[in-house]
Amino acid sequence: MNAPDRSAEDLRQEVAPLVHEAYWEKRLNCALISLTLLGRLFDVPVEAPVLAAAGGLNGAGRFQAQCGLVEGPMMFLGLLGARHGLNHKAVGKWCYRYADSFQQRFGSLNCRVLRGGPFSPQDKPYACEGLTVDSICHAYAVVQTLLREHAQNA
């Protein structure tokens, strides 16, 4: 469940092609990509019902409210927290810290703001590819911090 420490550059080199494949070949949304890649990076299985639940979380079902790059990692934090025996309140604190750090790093939690405008029929599946790579690398670092703190307090 604890992922090995990776340099920022090594992590980016690992994540970028996986994000590209997920958008271009698998046509997954941002929430699914972040959820599944965090699961892979931290060796936490993400079961089919969880994936089904995340299917509409790309900007709140394309409503462009909360970004799927926030929603996917927070779902992952719930899975990871459960594996570490955390209750809902503790998982909520992890999610709060992630959301706060995301907003500080990227300036918003809102899909429309992060994308710089509304969805359009002309959008390509890679419209948020760079942001997705950046946010997964950010989430990885946040999760590493949360796990280290949890281990120290256990």
N, C-alpha and C positions, 0 to 999 in steps of 0.2 A: 504494500500500500504506500510505502514511502518511495518516491521516485529518487533516483540518483541525482546528485547535484550535477548540473550541466552548465557550461558557460552559456551566456546569452547568445553568442554566435552559434555554438553547437546546437542549442535548442532551436533557434531560428532556421538553421539549415535542415533540421529534422522535420520541423513543423510545416515549413513553406510548401514543399512538394505534396505533403499529405492534404493540406488545405486546397491546393490547386486541383488535385485529383478529386477531392470531395465535391467541389463546385462544378468542375468541368465534366467529369465522367459520371459521378454518382448523382449529381444535381441535388445535393443536400442543402438544407437551409443553414444559416449561421448558428442557430441554437443547437441543431443536431451535430454540426461539425465540432463545435467547441465541447459539447458534452462527450462525444465519442472519443475525441482526441485526448481530452483530459483523462478519460477512463483508460485509454491505452497508455498514456505517459505514466500514470500512477498505478497501473495494473489493477484496476477496479472494473469488473464486468458491468456493462450497462445492458440490462435485459430488455427484451423486445417490448414489454408494456411501457417501460420508461421511455424508450425511443418513440413509441406511438404517442405518448403524452407530449413529447417535445416537438412533434411534427408541425404544430401550428404556432410555435413560439418565435417565429421570425418577425420581430417587430410587432408582437401581439397579433399574429395572424395577418401580417401585412397591413395592419391598421397604422403602423409606424409609431406606436407608443414605445414601451420599454423595449430596448434592443435585445435581440436574441443572443448577442454576445455577452449580455448580462444574465439573461434567463438560463441559458445552457450551463454556464459555470455554477450558477446558484443551485440548479438541479444536481449537478455533480457534487457540490458541497453537502447536499442532503444525503446522497448516497455514501459519500466518504464519512460524513459524521456518524451515520448509522453504523458503519463498519467499525468505528472507533467508540461506539457505545454512547454517543452524545444524545441528549434529549432534544426536543424541538426548540427549546429556548436557546440552548447552546448553538445549535445549527443556525438559528436565526441571527445570533451574534456574528457567526462566521459570515453569513450572507450580507449582513449590514456592513461588515468590514470590507468585504469584496466590493459591494456597490459603492461605498465611499471611495475606495481606492480607484475604482474604475472611473468614477466621475472626476476625481482629481487628475487622473492621468489623461483621460480623453475629452473631458469638458462637459459631458452630458451622459445620461442613461437613455436618452430618447433616440430612437432609430432615425426619425426624420432629421434631427439635428446632426447626428453623426454622419448620415449619408449626404447631407447638404441639400436635401430636397425630397420630394415625394417619389414613390415607386412609379415607374411608367412601363408600358408594354414593351418599350425598346430596351429596357434593362437587360444586360447580359448577366449570366449566372455568377460572374466574377466581380460584380460591382463593388463588393466590400472585401475582396480577397486580401488586400494589404492590411486593412483594419483587422480582419479576422486573424491573420498571423500575429500582428502586434498584440491583440487582446488575449490570444491563447498564451503567448509568452508572458504577458502580464499576469494572467490567471495562474500560470504555473508557479511564478515567483510568490504570489500571494498565498497559494495553497502550501508551498514549501514553508513559508513563515508560520502559517496557522498550525501545520503539523509539528514543527519544532516547538512552538509554544505549548501545544497540547502535550507533547512528550515531557517537557520540563515540568508541567503542572500535574502530571499523572502520578 
